[in-house]
Amino acid sequence: MPDLRVRALQLLTRREYSRAELKAKLATQAETEEELDAVLDRLQTEKLLSDQRYATQRVVVRAGRYGNSRLRQELRQRGISDDDIAEALPEAGDETERCRAIWGKKFGRPPQSAEERAKQMRFLQYRGFSGDAIRRVMSGAEE
């Protein structure tokens, strides 16, 4: 068990991990799942492992490139609870402003045709922005 804890701490010194990610990384080195859960529980008790902290850090880092739905999806895939996601998403800032910044960086000018408008909207949708944020940005771009 001490070896497992040492390995977990080595991983956590490099970057934050969600509990699910750390469990998957350490699963091959643990003799039993109970042993692994005990180590992870202890790390959480000592506040060395925190899904909330991981979610907040991840949102802050990725918010400059992606919308709320994409951030939410990525966090769910990493085993973060919906409550922790809901607490972390406000750290991203205003979704419409982020959408406008990404649109301006990628395109910089209003669409000249319906096809170009559709292309720009698809790009923003792929990045995970809400339809409402995309509509606001596109209507502002055409003024």
Backbone as a chain_set.jsonl record, in Angstrom:
{"seq": "MPDLRVRALQLLTRREYSRAELKAKLATQAETEEELDAVLDRLQTEKLLSDQRYATQRVVVRAGRYGNSRLRQELRQRGISDDDIAEALPEAGDETERCRAIWGKKFGRPPQSAEERAKQMRFLQYRGFSGDAIRRVMSGAEE", "coords": {"N": [[0.818, -1.203, 0.0], [1.948, 1.341, 0.741], [3.647, 1.757, -1.475], [1.837, 2.134, -3.525], [0.587, 4.471, -2.711], [2.783, 6.214, -2.841], [3.276, 6.189, -5.587], [0.882, 7.326, -6.482], [1.11, 9.883, -5.365], [3.355, 10.761, -6.751], [2.289, 11.008, -9.322], [0.35, 12.968, -8.85], [1.915, 15.169, -8.238], [2.756, 16.107, -10.633], [0.487, 16.963, -12.1], [-3.018, 17.863, -11.702], [-5.417, 15.3, -11.109], [-8.496, 13.622, -11.814], [-10.482, 11.617, -9.607], [-11.342, 9.286, -10.875], [-9.606, 9.129, -13.114], [-7.105, 8.846, -11.845], [-7.523, 6.473, -10.502], [-7.776, 4.706, -12.641], [-5.194, 4.879, -13.718], [-3.654, 3.784, -11.676], [-4.653, 1.264, -11.318], [-3.47, -1.075, -12.375], [-1.319, -1.45, -10.741], [-2.227, -1.941, -8.221], [-2.954, -4.356, -5.712], [-5.484, -5.156, -4.868], [-8.819, -3.95, -5.47], [-9.972, -2.768, -3.282], [-7.773, -1.943, -1.791], [-6.758, 0.042, -3.47], [-8.942, 1.842, -3.498], [-8.882, 2.58, -0.807], [-6.448, 3.986, -0.64], [-7.011, 6.114, -2.384], [-9.207, 7.251, -1.063], [-7.957, 8.135, 1.267], [-6.178, 10.032, 0.22], [-8.057, 11.877, -0.7], [-9.226, 12.65, 1.719], [-7.066, 13.918, 2.884], [-7.009, 16.067, 1.274], [-5.434, 16.055, -1.007], [-6.245, 15.027, -3.322], [-8.778, 16.016, -5.389], [-11.818, 16.189, -6.924], [-13.341, 18.44, -7.413], [-11.452, 20.539, -7.41], [-9.885, 19.696, -9.546], [-11.788, 19.856, -11.63], [-12.344, 22.624, -11.682], [-9.811, 23.67, -12.31], [-9.392, 22.491, -14.818], [-11.496, 23.601, -16.307], [-10.825, 26.337, -16.279], [-8.426, 26.293, -17.727], [-9.233, 25.289, -20.261], [-11.346, 26.879, -21.109], [-10.872, 29.038, -22.771], [-10.927, 28.043, -25.284], [-13.148, 26.437, -25.721], [-16.746, 25.843, -25.549], [-19.39, 25.794, -23.027], [-20.874, 23.35, -23.139], [-19.121, 21.538, -24.317], [-17.019, 21.57, -22.449], [-18.388, 20.558, -20.248], [-18.997, 17.972, -21.185], [-16.387, 16.873, -21.496], [-15.521, 16.841, -18.826], [-17.375, 15.101, -17.671], [-16.635, 12.739, -18.967], [-14.3, 12.245, -17.678], [-15.059, 11.389, -15.243], [-16.171, 13.205, -13.422], [-18.52, 14.532, -11.127], [-21.898, 15.762, -11.675], [-22.567, 17.832, -9.935], [-20.056, 18.877, -9.152], [-19.215, 19.738, -11.644], [-21.122, 21.72, -12.188], [-20.401, 23.583, -10.249], [-17.878, 24.304, -11.141], [-18.097, 25.369, -13.764], [-18.898, 28.187, -13.842], [-16.435, 29.446, -13.501], [-15.375, 29.668, -15.988], [-16.232, 31.951, -17.213], [-18.138, 34.364, -19.17], [-20.011, 32.796, -21.597], [-20.839, 33.743, -24.115], [-19.076, 35.857, -24.617], [-16.645, 34.458, -24.767], [-17.194, 32.889, -26.984], [-17.478, 34.874, -28.941], [-14.857, 35.859, -28.989], [-13.416, 33.634, -29.943], [-14.671, 33.259, -32.405], [-13.931, 35.695, -33.636], [-11.171, 35.419, -33.756], [-10.86, 33.191, -35.409], [-12.407, 33.739, -37.75], [-12.978, 36.551, -38.123], [-14.411, 38.289, -39.798], [-17.712, 39.177, -40.951], [-19.973, 36.641, -42.195], [-20.212, 36.135, -45.718], [-22.016, 34.795, -47.217], [-24.796, 32.464, -47.172], [-23.814, 29.886, -46.989], [-21.271, 30.295, -45.925], [-21.97, 31.401, -43.498], [-23.249, 29.203, -42.312], [-21.077, 27.481, -42.13], [-19.437, 28.839, -40.298], [-21.108, 28.781, -38.057], [-21.313, 26.02, -37.615], [-18.662, 25.449, -36.928], [-18.448, 26.809, -34.454], [-20.4, 25.409, -33.018], [-19.236, 22.872, -32.944], [-17.14, 23.435, -31.276], [-18.488, 23.505, -28.921], [-20.218, 25.522, -28.063], [-23.238, 27.097, -26.933], [-26.381, 27.241, -28.667], [-27.66, 29.661, -28.29], [-25.561, 31.44, -27.561], [-24.087, 31.341, -29.924], [-25.931, 32.403, -31.774], [-26.148, 35.029, -30.774], [-23.554, 35.975, -31.231], [-23.314, 35.695, -34.013], [-25.402, 37.348, -34.91], [-24.469, 39.801, -34.039], [-22.216, 39.98, -35.582], [-23.144, 40.45, -38.079], [-24.029, 43.007, -38.129]], "CA": [[0.0, 0.0, 0.0], [2.769, 2.553, 0.673], [4.138, 1.939, -2.839], [0.72, 2.656, -4.304], [0.439, 5.864, -2.289], [3.922, 6.95, -3.388], [3.028, 6.331, -7.034], [-0.214, 8.292, -6.624], [1.66, 11.208, -5.067], [4.223, 11.141, -7.87], [1.429, 11.454, -10.41], [-0.319, 14.21, -8.458], [2.841, 16.299, -8.212], [2.895, 16.597, -12.005], [-0.74, 17.685, -12.461], [-4.235, 17.405, -11.035], [-6.154, 14.191, -11.712], [-9.778, 13.291, -11.196], [-10.388, 10.339, -8.909], [-11.499, 8.209, -11.863], [-8.366, 9.035, -13.896], [-6.036, 8.318, -10.998], [-7.848, 5.068, -10.24], [-7.45, 3.953, -13.86], [-3.733, 4.829, -13.854], [-3.049, 2.962, -10.626], [-5.343, -0.025, -11.237], [-2.583, -2.203, -12.685], [-0.315, -1.593, -9.689], [-2.882, -2.289, -6.954], [-3.228, -5.786, -5.546], [-6.94, -5.29, -4.828], [-9.539, -2.697, -5.678], [-10.183, -2.183, -1.951], [-6.526, -1.258, -1.445], [-6.718, 1.246, -4.293], [-9.956, 2.763, -2.984], [-8.408, 3.085, 0.49], [-5.422, 4.998, -0.915], [-7.681, 7.279, -2.963], [-9.994, 7.869, 0.01], [-7.029, 8.84, 2.158], [-5.721, 11.222, -0.498], [-9.15, 12.853, -0.704], [-9.347, 13.141, 3.092], [-5.934, 14.826, 3.087], [-7.181, 17.129, 0.271], [-4.413, 15.965, -2.055], [-6.996, 14.61, -4.502], [-10.068, 16.696, -5.33], [-12.486, 16.302, -8.213], [-13.76, 19.831, -7.558], [-10.274, 21.324, -7.779], [-9.539, 19.26, -10.895], [-12.774, 20.398, -12.561], [-12.137, 24.066, -11.779], [-8.552, 23.9, -13.031], [-9.605, 22.075, -16.205], [-12.374, 24.589, -16.934], [-10.062, 27.571, -16.466], [-7.445, 26.08, -18.792], [-9.835, 24.992, -21.564], [-12.451, 27.788, -21.422], [-10.497, 29.929, -23.857], [-11.068, 27.377, -26.588], [-14.364, 25.642, -25.853], [-17.985, 26.273, -24.916], [-19.787, 25.094, -21.805], [-21.31, 21.964, -23.338], [-17.916, 20.728, -24.561], [-16.338, 21.447, -21.159], [-19.206, 19.639, -19.427], [-18.808, 16.621, -21.731], [-15.032, 16.415, -21.166], [-15.448, 16.558, -17.39], [-18.14, 13.861, -17.423], [-15.828, 11.618, -19.445], [-13.232, 12.023, -16.703], [-15.642, 10.906, -13.998], [-16.528, 14.297, -12.514], [-19.956, 14.554, -10.862], [-22.613, 16.924, -12.211], [-22.481, 18.915, -8.942], [-18.728, 19.489, -9.276], [-19.198, 20.433, -12.934], [-21.926, 22.934, -12.035], [-19.625, 24.537, -9.455], [-16.676, 24.714, -11.864], [-18.369, 26.077, -15.028], [-18.863, 29.659, -13.765], [-15.045, 29.905, -13.583], [-15.037, 29.849, -17.399], [-16.608, 33.287, -17.656], [-19.31, 34.476, -20.032], [-19.879, 31.945, -22.779], [-20.986, 34.54, -25.333], [-17.817, 36.59, -24.831], [-15.644, 33.476, -25.225], [-17.604, 32.517, -28.343], [-17.146, 36.018, -29.793], [-13.4, 35.919, -29.12], [-12.985, 32.531, -30.812], [-15.153, 33.575, -33.748], [-13.109, 36.784, -34.169], [-9.823, 34.901, -34.031], [-10.912, 32.238, -36.522], [-12.984, 34.272, -38.987], [-12.674, 37.974, -38.145], [-15.309, 39.114, -40.617], [-19.043, 38.57, -41.074], [-20.129, 35.726, -43.342], [-20.656, 36.798, -46.951], [-23.071, 33.999, -47.848], [-25.466, 31.531, -46.268], [-22.914, 28.75, -46.791], [-20.21, 30.726, -45.028], [-22.609, 31.537, -42.182], [-23.456, 27.847, -41.798], [-19.754, 26.956, -41.799], [-19.008, 29.486, -39.066], [-21.956, 28.278, -36.969], [-20.901, 24.628, -37.357], [-17.391, 25.504, -36.211], [-18.724, 27.192, -33.061], [-21.116, 24.288, -32.405], [-18.242, 21.826, -32.694], [-16.375, 23.875, -30.107], [-19.302, 23.298, -27.726], [-20.959, 26.704, -27.632], [-24.689, 26.953, -26.991], [-27.028, 27.88, -29.805], [-27.952, 31.035, -27.91], [-24.313, 32.204, -27.664], [-23.737, 31.414, -31.348], [-26.858, 33.352, -32.41], [-25.772, 36.385, -30.36], [-22.301, 36.347, -31.911], [-23.567, 35.815, -35.444], [-26.227, 38.537, -35.168], [-23.577, 40.947, -33.838], [-21.235, 39.993, -36.664], [-23.774, 40.898, -39.327], [-24.438, 44.417, -38.013]], "C": [[0.862, 1.267, 0.0], [3.297, 2.817, -0.738], [3.071, 2.567, -3.728], [0.502, 4.135, -3.977], [1.568, 6.724, -2.872], [3.71, 7.199, -4.875], [1.924, 7.363, -7.289], [0.301, 9.71, -6.381], [2.596, 11.687, -6.172], [3.397, 11.672, -9.041], [0.806, 12.81, -10.083], [0.625, 15.404, -8.377], [3.02, 16.886, -9.609], [1.701, 17.432, -12.444], [-1.898, 17.146, -11.648], [-4.822, 16.223, -11.82], [-7.516, 14.096, -11.057], [-9.595, 11.934, -10.519], [-10.447, 9.186, -9.906], [-10.23, 8.027, -12.708], [-7.244, 8.403, -13.091], [-6.269, 6.838, -10.71], [-7.474, 4.206, -11.454], [-5.935, 3.819, -14.028], [-3.095, 3.856, -12.874], [-3.617, 1.538, -10.559], [-4.411, -1.213, -11.478], [-1.574, -2.469, -11.568], [-0.912, -2.01, -8.343], [-3.128, -3.792, -6.893], [-4.727, -6.049, -5.535], [-7.574, -3.923, -5.058], [-9.783, -1.983, -4.344], [-8.95, -1.398, -1.511], [-6.435, 0.077, -2.198], [-7.719, 2.281, -3.795], [-9.529, 3.369, -1.649], [-7.367, 4.186, 0.293], [-6.077, 6.271, -1.454], [-8.529, 8.012, -1.929], [-9.104, 8.686, 0.932], [-6.503, 10.117, 1.496], [-6.8, 12.306, -0.545], [-9.33, 13.463, 0.686], [-8.255, 14.169, 3.391], [-5.958, 16.001, 2.106], [-6.046, 17.178, -0.761], [-5.038, 15.573, -3.399], [-8.382, 15.225, -4.385], [-10.656, 16.812, -6.726], [-12.924, 17.741, -8.467], [-12.591, 20.702, -8.026], [-9.843, 20.982, -9.209], [-10.48, 19.901, -11.921], [-12.566, 21.901, -12.76], [-10.886, 24.377, -12.594], [-8.727, 23.584, -14.518], [-10.457, 23.096, -16.965], [-11.602, 25.874, -17.232], [-9.09, 27.433, -17.64], [-8.105, 25.968, -20.168], [-10.922, 25.976, -22.002], [-12.124, 28.733, -22.577], [-10.686, 29.337, -25.233], [-12.418, 26.718, -26.811], [-15.553, 26.238, -25.105], [-18.346, 25.378, -23.739], [-20.184, 23.641, -22.043], [-20.112, 21.048, -23.613], [-17.143, 20.522, -23.257], [-17.066, 20.453, -20.264], [-19.0, 18.194, -19.871], [-17.433, 16.06, -21.351], [-14.919, 16.037, -19.687], [-16.221, 15.281, -17.043], [-17.345, 12.64, -17.849], [-14.705, 11.28, -18.476], [-13.77, 11.688, -15.323], [-16.001, 11.973, -12.989], [-18.052, 14.331, -12.361], [-20.588, 15.826, -11.418], [-22.559, 18.103, -11.245], [-21.146, 19.637, -9.045], [-18.606, 20.261, -10.586], [-19.949, 21.757, -12.823], [-21.184, 23.999, -11.227], [-18.444, 25.099, -10.241], [-16.971, 25.583, -13.087], [-18.399, 27.605, -14.919], [-17.446, 30.243, -13.839], [-14.631, 30.198, -15.028], [-15.327, 31.268, -17.88], [-17.806, 33.232, -18.581], [-19.105, 33.708, -21.337], [-19.978, 32.748, -24.078], [-19.705, 35.305, -25.642], [-16.712, 35.658, -25.336], [-15.918, 33.078, -26.662], [-17.221, 33.629, -29.318], [-15.633, 36.093, -30.032], [-12.886, 34.836, -30.066], [-13.431, 32.782, -32.249], [-14.264, 34.639, -34.387], [-11.718, 36.313, -34.555], [-9.822, 34.008, -35.282], [-11.359, 32.898, -37.831], [-12.75, 35.772, -39.159], [-13.567, 38.872, -38.987], [-16.653, 38.4, -40.75], [-19.125, 37.635, -42.283], [-20.704, 36.472, -44.545], [-21.785, 36.037, -47.644], [-23.695, 33.071, -46.8], [-24.567, 30.327, -45.982], [-21.806, 29.095, -45.805], [-20.751, 30.885, -43.596], [-22.795, 30.158, -41.538], [-22.124, 27.231, -41.368], [-19.27, 27.539, -40.47], [-19.806, 28.963, -37.865], [-21.583, 26.832, -36.611], [-19.596, 24.582, -36.566], [-17.624, 25.816, -34.733], [-19.496, 26.097, -32.321], [-20.154, 23.161, -32.051], [-17.416, 22.161, -31.461], [-17.195, 23.823, -28.824], [-20.045, 24.514, -27.22], [-22.45, 26.484, -27.812], [-25.235, 27.68, -28.218], [-27.306, 29.35, -29.532], [-26.713, 31.918, -28.055], [-23.92, 32.381, -29.125], [-24.628, 32.43, -32.056], [-26.484, 34.793, -32.054], [-24.517, 36.858, -31.115], [-22.57, 36.57, -33.401], [-24.426, 37.03, -35.753], [-25.395, 39.799, -34.976], [-22.596, 41.085, -34.973], [-21.828, 40.572, -37.947], [-24.208, 42.359, -39.28], [-23.431, 45.343, -38.657]], "O": [[0.514, 2.212, -0.708], [3.387, 3.971, -1.157], [3.362, 3.417, -4.57], [0.26, 4.946, -4.871], [1.324, 7.836, -3.341], [3.943, 8.306, -5.361], [2.027, 8.175, -8.209], [-0.044, 10.632, -7.12], [2.628, 12.875, -6.493], [3.764, 12.663, -9.672], [0.742, 13.693, -10.939], [0.171, 16.547, -8.443], [3.4, 18.049, -9.745], [1.863, 18.474, -13.079], [-1.785, 16.112, -10.99], [-4.724, 16.17, -13.046], [-7.678, 14.445, -9.888], [-8.658, 11.198, -10.829], [-9.69, 8.222, -9.793], [-9.828, 6.897, -12.985], [-6.522, 7.536, -13.583], [-5.326, 6.048, -10.679], [-6.925, 3.115, -11.304], [-5.447, 2.764, -14.435], [-2.115, 3.186, -13.2], [-3.104, 0.704, -9.815], [-4.563, -2.253, -10.837], [-1.039, -3.572, -11.457], [-0.178, -2.389, -7.43], [-3.468, -4.418, -7.897], [-5.197, -7.03, -6.112], [-6.943, -2.884, -4.864], [-9.8, -0.753, -4.282], [-9.068, -0.32, -0.93], [-6.077, 1.104, -1.622], [-7.389, 3.461, -3.68], [-9.789, 4.544, -1.391], [-7.403, 5.205, 0.983], [-5.738, 7.375, -1.028], [-8.572, 9.243, -1.912], [-9.459, 9.796, 1.329], [-6.398, 11.159, 2.144], [-6.503, 13.496, -0.445], [-9.561, 14.666, 0.809], [-8.498, 15.166, 4.071], [-5.048, 16.829, 2.1], [-5.749, 18.237, -1.314], [-4.442, 15.76, -4.46], [-9.086, 14.992, -3.403], [-10.076, 17.45, -7.605], [-12.883, 18.213, -9.603], [-12.743, 21.51, -8.942], [-9.482, 21.866, -9.985], [-10.037, 20.421, -12.945], [-12.609, 22.389, -13.889], [-10.905, 25.246, -13.465], [-8.256, 24.334, -15.373], [-10.175, 23.414, -18.121], [-11.719, 26.431, -18.323], [-8.95, 28.352, -18.448], [-7.58, 26.504, -21.143], [-11.375, 25.919, -23.145], [-13.028, 29.177, -23.285], [-10.615, 30.046, -26.237], [-12.804, 26.464, -27.952], [-15.397, 27.021, -24.167], [-17.707, 24.356, -23.487], [-19.86, 22.78, -21.226], [-20.104, 19.897, -23.176], [-16.664, 19.419, -22.99], [-16.446, 19.617, -19.607], [-18.847, 17.299, -19.041], [-17.327, 14.907, -20.933], [-14.295, 15.033, -19.343], [-15.773, 14.481, -16.223], [-17.374, 11.614, -17.17], [-14.214, 10.152, -18.459], [-13.025, 11.7, -14.342], [-16.126, 11.673, -11.801], [-18.784, 14.179, -13.339], [-19.911, 16.837, -11.609], [-22.512, 19.254, -11.68], [-21.1, 20.867, -9.027], [-17.97, 21.314, -10.634], [-19.477, 22.788, -13.302], [-21.328, 25.192, -11.497], [-18.05, 26.246, -10.03], [-16.168, 26.455, -13.419], [-17.951, 28.271, -15.852], [-17.276, 31.408, -14.201], [-13.646, 30.898, -15.262], [-14.729, 31.73, -18.852], [-18.419, 32.179, -18.756], [-18.15, 33.948, -22.076], [-19.268, 32.454, -25.04], [-19.296, 35.391, -26.8], [-15.939, 36.023, -26.223], [-14.995, 32.944, -27.465], [-16.699, 33.355, -30.398], [-15.189, 36.359, -31.149], [-12.016, 35.097, -30.897], [-12.676, 32.55, -33.194], [-13.882, 34.506, -35.549], [-11.157, 36.753, -35.558], [-8.904, 34.066, -36.101], [-10.775, 32.655, -38.887], [-12.362, 36.212, -40.241], [-13.48, 40.096, -38.89], [-16.725, 37.173, -40.671], [-18.421, 37.83, -43.274], [-21.573, 37.331, -44.4], [-22.433, 36.565, -48.548], [-23.179, 32.922, -45.692], [-24.557, 29.807, -44.866], [-21.447, 28.282, -44.953], [-20.078, 30.548, -42.621], [-22.524, 29.982, -40.35], [-22.058, 26.538, -40.353], [-18.754, 26.814, -39.62], [-19.247, 28.732, -36.793], [-21.543, 26.472, -35.435], [-19.445, 23.776, -35.648], [-17.057, 25.157, -33.861], [-19.273, 25.88, -31.13], [-20.254, 22.568, -30.977], [-17.04, 21.274, -30.695], [-16.658, 24.071, -27.745], [-20.464, 24.542, -26.063], [-22.88, 25.777, -28.724], [-24.618, 28.614, -28.731], [-27.202, 30.186, -30.429], [-26.794, 33.016, -28.605], [-23.469, 33.456, -29.52], [-24.14, 33.231, -32.852], [-26.498, 35.673, -32.915], [-24.446, 37.998, -31.571], [-22.089, 37.547, -33.975], [-24.202, 37.688, -36.769], [-25.602, 40.779, -35.692], [-22.18, 42.197, -35.299], [-21.111, 41.112, -38.79], [-24.699, 42.894, -40.274], [-23.618, 46.56, -38.651]]}, "num_chains": 1, "name": "protein.A"}
